[in-house]
Amino acid sequence: MAVTAISRAREARRDDLIARLIDIFLANGFFDTSIGELAAELKCSKTTLYSVADSKEQIIVAVVRKFFRRAARRIEERIADVPPGSDRIRAYLVAISEELAPASETFFKDLDMFAPTRELYQSNTQIAAERLHELVLEAVPETSRTEAVFMGAVAGHVMEAIHRGEIEDATSLDDSAAYLALANLIVAGVSASREP
């Protein structure tokens, strides 16, 4: 029993450390920060940081992965009680926007510079696009399925363009603001498809 309690305590400390690292990464990025600088900011030893993973690169991946998992969980919690329809779609995209809002420009640049984190962001964007497609299909009548598939496809392409930075380059909207704009666009489309 004592071993289990110790294991749980270690896991709780590790989770707390990762949560604090998420905050640091979102605010400052991660690529140009050393393990020593992170340890100093967290007021812990380098050894404690290496309890997260065996190398700086693995720590970065573990923290970014946890950020996306936490964001996905929070987003689903936010829409769980919202009935299918345009309100649920808006809630979903607004929740994505709010989860991304604390992320600095440096964080997004670092995500893109480091192949493993770029792949994590791309994978999570793809999952979010598929989920949005499901929400759009739930929201429109059977007679409008072609429109729903089209809206889902458009949303997926826009989400990928947001991920790649193309929307920011074209509009100056950061990822968070772009998701809010996408929410308005998709909700307007769903509302129009529901009109007789």
Secondary structure, DSSP 8 states (H G I E B T S, - for coil): -HHHHHHHHHHHHHHHHHHHHHHHHHHH-STT--HHHHHHHHTS-HHHHTTT-SSHHHHHHHHHHHHHHHHHHHHHHHHTTS-SSHHHHHHHHHHHHHHHTT--HHHHHHHHHSHHHHHHHHHHHHHHHHHHHHHHHHHS-GGGHHHHHHHHHHHHHHHHHHHHTHHHHHH---HHHHHHHHHHHHHHHHHHHH--
